[in-house]
């Protein structure tokens, strides 16, 4: 049974037993037996319509909450604002609510009561979805550890206070997420829904690899495709028409420049050559892009409500790291976990920085990667500055005494500080059960790749020393000179932060950066399950 059908059936069934009388009597009878066909929206979030609706009306002595007041207009306005944030009309039974309002206008107390109770149900759902998100992420990801916002007041009393005082819109304003990325995603969603409503964009023929200077019948379609959606950079390039008269099929310089901007925005190799990956991104529908933005808005609702002004955010799918600090946003390219060694989604606090770190090779990496290399190359350990310790007590072991042919030699590798260290020269620690952290790297060339989901789970930063300086900014007895002296010493040195900084490892396949919407192709295949739950 759909939510709409469930709510309609419940209300109409209950109304058949109600005799016409004062509206308050109808409200009392209806609200105290209300189930709504969706009894528990989110019991663990403590917003349950079957509980809250009776409480709400009992607190107000069964006086109407919505019908005939300014709050009903505010409710519909806020529900439509909810649609702008990626929800669907059926999430709030909105089509049904309009029908019930029309019936209530005829004046029958039963119809008025039915509308009012349904309006309360819609309001509670809107509040719940806005505060917690519609989808429960912990049901989809066992590693999820982001805390839900705490409800410190009795929800039905708060709702009553606002609709009898400042109004429902004032309550929703208090619940708004005041983060620039969320606002920008709302604007992006409106733009991409406009694309859908206007017919989207054409499919670009992909029968051949398209290279700069080529002439191909697909070129005019490609130009139209980019014109329909183009970012500011793409549109600027397209406006610089430099193709000779009558050569509309030529893949000219201006179009190449626009394609390169498109490729950058979609995490592709920005070489102007259109191959399978570029065609796949070009030919994703406007509807698909709308859904990606809706997913990012939902993910933002899960974690962006109780953020401090200063926080670090890693976008695993986009392989970028951001540091919000003092009203500014610093960012750097990153390398995140591969599809086989995924970076987990969780929240923690960066507590300290370690310069000239050692690297203790995890057992899984030792078995999968290191053992075979050691067997093939006797000089591998020395050349890469590894020491060998006994796994049980970490006492040093002579490498020559180890049976490397064994599947479990009983030893652990520790890479000493230096230029070959896999962690580079600095790591940023937030001790966690996943053994994941942010760090430098000795493989600098990886940052030049367009697809950077390549690590074994930790997050590598392109500019780690800039990041360290920002984290330590304002801390007593700290300076760039001191950092350089520590690095030059070659000694492993731990520096604690005066105040731990929240770090959020999350996963967005659509986001807004410098005014443009960026998309990725879901490297961990997570979007489908969340979209199904969001649309359910």
N, C-alpha and C positions, 0 to 999 in steps of 0.2 A: 504493500500500500504506500503511495506517495505521501509526503508530508502534507501536501495540499488536500489530498483526498481524506487523509486521516483527520486533519483538523476540521474539515467541512462535515465529515460524517459524525464526529464527536459532538460538534456544536448543534447540528440539526437534530441528532438523536436526543440530546438533552433537552432541546427546546420543545420537543413534542410533549413533554410531561409538564411544561410550565403553563399555567393559566395566565392570561393577560392580567397585569396588575402594575403597581408602582415599579418603576425601573429598578429601584434599589432591591426589591424582592427578587426580581429576575436575575440581577447581578449576583446576589447572594446564592441563589439556588444553582446558578450556572457555574460560578467560580469555585464553589466548594466541591463540585463533582467533576471538575475539569480534568481531562487527561491530554487532550490535544493530539492523540495519535503519535506522540513523540515524547513520552513521559519524561525521560531523562536526557536532556540535551548534552550535559557534561557533568555528571555527578561529582567527578573529582575536582571540577572547577567551582562547585557549589553554586551553580546557576541552573536550577531545575524548575522548569515551568510548572510542573504539577505541584511544587511546593510554593514557589514564589507568587503565582497568581492568587491562590487563596490568601496568602499573607498580605499581598498588596491591597486587596479589596477589604479584608478585615481591618487593616490599619486605617482605612479611610471610611469605615462604616458603610461600605458597599455603595458609596456615591460614585457616579461616573468619573472616570479618569480622563477620558479623551473626547467623547462625543459632545459637540456643542461648545467646545473651548478652543482657544488658540493652539493648544497642544496638538490637536489632531493635524493641523496644517504643518506644525513643526515636525510631527512624527513622519508624515509623508515626505517632507523635505529631507529629513535625516536618513530615511530609508533609501531615497534616491541618491544621497551622498554615499551611502553604503555601496550602491551599485557602481559608483565612480571609483570605489576602492577595490573593485574586483569581485564583489559578491554578485549573486544572480537573484532575480525577482523571486524565484521559488524558495530561496533561503529564508525569506520572511513571509511567505505566503502572500506576497504583494498583490498579484492579480486577484486573488480571492478577497483580500482586504478591501479593494476598491468595490468589488461586487457587494460585499456586506455593508459598506458605507451607503451605497445607493439604496439598498433595501431599508436601512435604518432611517433614511430621510423620509420614509413614508409614515413614520411616527409610532409604529407598533413597539411597545416596551420590550417585547421579546427580541425583535430585530436590533433594537438599540443596544440591548445587553450583549447579544451575540457579537455585534461589531466591537463593542468596547473591550470585551474579553479577548477577542482576536487581536485587537490593537495592542493590548498589553503583552500578549504572546510575541508579537512582532517586535515590540520595543525591547523585550528581554533578550530575544535572539540577536538583535542588532548590538546591544550592549555586550553580550557574551562574545560574539564573533569579533567585535572591535577590540576588546580587551585581551582575549586569549587566542584569537584566530579560530577559524571554523574547524580546522583539522587538528587532531591531537598528534603532535610529532612523535611522542614517545611510543605510540602504537606502531609507528612505521620504522623506528630506529631505536634499537635497544641501547645504544650508547648515548642517547639524548640526555643531557643533564642541565639544560637551561631551566631555571626556576620560573614558574608561572607567577604573575603578579598576585600579591596578597590582597584579598578583599578584607578591609579592616572595619567596614561598617555593614550593617544588615542591608542587603541590596534593595529589598522592597521598600524599606524606610527611606533610603536615599532617593529612589525613584519618586516616591510620594512627595518628598520635600521639594524636589525640583519642579514637578509638574504643578504643584500648588504654589510655587514661588517663582523662581527665575525662568522656568519653562524647560521643556525637554531639550531644546537646542543648546541651552546653557550647560546641561549635563553632558551632552555629547561633545561639546567644545572642551570640557574638562578631560575627556577621554581621548582626544586627538593625540596622535603620535607626532611630536614636535621634532622630527628629524628631517633634514633636508632631503636625504635620499628617498624617504617615503613620499614626500610631497612631489618630488620630481617623477617618481614612478607613477603616481596618480595622473599627472599631466601626460606622461608617456602613454598610459593606458587609454586616455581619452583620444589622443592622436591616432593610435593604432586601431581603435574601434571605428574612428572616422574612415580609416583606410578600408576596413571591412565593409562599412555601410556604403562606400562609394565603389565597391566591386573589387577591391584589392589591387593586385598588379598582375601583369602578364607573366606567363611561364616562358622562360628563355630557352630556346632549343639548345640541347646539350649534346648534339651528335658528334661534335668535334672539339678538340682543345683549341681555344681561341687565344692567339698570341698577338701582341702589339704589331700594328702595321698590316695585319691580315685583312682581307675583304671577305665578308661572309653575310648571308641573309639574316643571321641572328643578331647582327649589330644594331639595327634599328629597334628591335625588341628589347635588347639589353639597355639601350639608351632610355627607352620609355620606362622600363622596369626601375631603373635608378632614379629617374625623374619623379616617379610616383611616391617613392619613400624617402629619397635621399636626405642624408644629414647635411648640415651646413657646409662641411668640407666637400662632400660629394656634389652638392648643388653649385658651389663656387667653381669647381672644376668643369662641370657640365656647361656652365654659362660662358666659359671661354672657348667658344666654338672655333676650331681652326681647321676643319676639314674642307678641302677644296669643293667647289660647286659640283654637285652631281655625284659625290662620293659618299652617300649616306650609309653604304655598306662597309666603309673603312673603319677599322678599329684604331681611331686616331689618338693623338696624345692627350687631348682633354678627357676622352672617355677612359683611357688607360689610367689617368690620374684619379678619376672618380672611382674606378674599380679598385685601385689600390687603397683608397680611403675606406671603401666598403669592406675590403679584406681585413684591414686593421681593426675595424669595428666588430668584426666577427671572429677574431682570433685566427685568421688565416695567414698564410705566407703572402706578404704584400709585394708581389712581383708583377702584378698586372696580367698574369697568365691565368686564364679561366679553365680549370680542370674540374674533375668530379666534385671535389670538396667545395669549390667556389660556386659551382652550379647548384649544388645541394642547398647551400645557404641562400642563394638568390631565389630559389624556387620553393623555399618554405613559405607557406601561405600567410597572409595577414592574420588569419584566424589562429594559426600556430603561434605567431608572435604575440598576439593578445593573451593567449594562455600562458606563455612564458612570463609575461609581465604580471599577470594575476598571481602566478606562483611566487614571484619575488615579493609581491605585496603581502601574501600570506606568510612567507618566511620572515618578512620584516616584523609582522605582528607578533611572531613567536618570541622575538628577542630584542626589539628596539624600544621597548616601553620604559624600562628602568635603567637606561644607560646614563653614566656620568658624562660630563662634558669632554672628558679625556678617556679615550678607549682605542684599542687596536682591533681591527677587523681583517680577517683573512677570508677572501673569497676563493674557496678551493676550486670551483669550476672555472673561474676567470683567471686563476693563477696570478692574483695580485693581492698586495697587502696595503692597508690604509691605517694611518694614525691620525685620529681626530684630536686636536689639541688647541686650546685657546682660540676657538673659532676658525681654525685653519685645517686643511686636510692634506696631509702628506701621503704620497703613494709610491710604491715601487713594484717592479715586476718580481714575480716569485716563481718558484718551482714547487709544485704540490704533488701529492701522492698519485701514483699510477692507478689504473683501474684494478690492478691486481693487488696493490698495496695502498689502499685508500687512506687518505687523511681523514680522521674521524671528525664529526661535527660535535663540538662541545664548547663550553665556556669555562675560563679559568682566570687567574691573575698572574701576570709576569711579576716575579718576586726578586729575581737577581739576574745579573749579567756575568758570564764567565768569559774572560779573555784568555787567549792561548789555551783552548780547551783540549783535553784528551777526548778520545772517542772510544767507548767500550762497544765493540761490535755486537749487536743483538744476536741471540742464538739463531734466529730464523735466517738472518742475512749470512751468518757464519756458515750454516749448513748449505744454503742455496747458492751462495756466491763465492765465498772465500776458500772453502775447502778445495774446490776443483782448481782454483788458481794456484794455491800453494802446492798441490800435487804436480802440476805441470811446470811450475817455475820455482826452483829452490831459492832463488834470490828475492822472491816477492816480498817476504816479511821484512827483510833488511832494507830493501829499496824504498818501501813505503812506511818505514819507521814504526813498525808494530813490535810490541813486546807480547810475550805469551805468559799467561797466569793460569793457575789451576782454578777451575770453575768453582770448586767447593769452598775454597778459603782465600782465593786471590793471591796466593803466594807465587813468586816468579818461577818459571819453568824454562829449562833450556830447550829451545825449539828442536834441536837435533834429537832429543830424547822422546819426542812425541810420535805416536803412531798415526801419521796423517792419513794412512789408508783406511783407518777405522771410520765408520759413519758417525761415531760419537767419541772423539779423542779425549773428552773430559777437560778441555781447556777453553779459555776465552782470550780473544785478541783485544789488546788495548793499543790504539794508535796514539803516539805521543804528539805533543804540539809541534807545529811546523807547517811549511808550505804545502806538504802533501796531505795534511789532515783533512778528512772528508768534511769536517764541520767548519773548515776555514779557520779564522782567527778569533771568532766570537760566537757565542750562542746565548739565547735569551730563554730563561728557564721559568716554567710554570709547572712544577712537578705534578704529574698526572698518571693515571693507570695505563694510559696508552703509550707512555714513553715518547711523546711527541713534543717538539719544541721548535722555535725559530732559530735559524743559524746562517752563518756565512757559508761559502763553499769554495773548494779549489777547482771547480768545473765552471768557470765563468761563461764559457760559450753557450751553456744551456739557456741563458736568459735571452739570447738572440733568436731562439726558436719561437715560432708562433704558437705551437702547442707545448705547454710546459707542465703537463700532469705526468711527471717522470720520476718522482722520488720514491723512497721506500716508506713514506708516510709523514716525515717531518717537512717543514716548510723552509726553503732556502730563500734568502733575500738578496736582491741585486745590490742594494746599497746599505749594508748592515751597519756601517760606522756612522752614517747619517742618522740612522734609526737609533743607535746607541746614544748619540749626542742629544737627540730629542728626548729620549727617555730620561736622561740624566740632567737635562737642562734645569737649572735652579737648585740643584743639589749641592750642599756645602762641600767645599774642598774638591770640587770636580772641575775639570777643564779638558780641552782637547789636548793640551800639552801632557797632562797626566795620563790620558788614554794612550797617547803615542808612546810615552815612556814605558807603560805596562806592556804594550805590544812589542816594543823593542827588546824588552827583557827576556822574552820567550818563556816566562814562567806562568803557569796556570794561576789566574787571579780572579777571585770572586768579588763582585761589587754588588751589595744589596741596594735595592731601591728604597728610598725613604718611605714612599707610598706605593704599594703594588698597583699596577695598571691593568684594568680588565682587558682580556683578549678573547675575542669571539671568532671561532673557526666555523664558518658557515658556507653555504653552497647556493649561489645564485647563477642561473643561466641567462638572466637579463638584469641589467642595471644601467644607471645613467651616470655618465662621467663627462665632465666638461661640455654639458649640454647635449650630448649625443647618446642614444640608446645603444648599448652594446649587447650582443647575444653570443651565446656559446651553445655547442651541440650536446650538452648533457653527458660528460665523460663517464659518469658513474651510473647512468641509466636510472636516475632517481625521480625524474619529473613525472613519469607516467603514473606511478602509484599515488603521488600526492595530488595530481590533477584529478584522478578518479575519485579520491576522497573529497576534494574540494567541490567537485560537481555532484557528489552523491546527494 
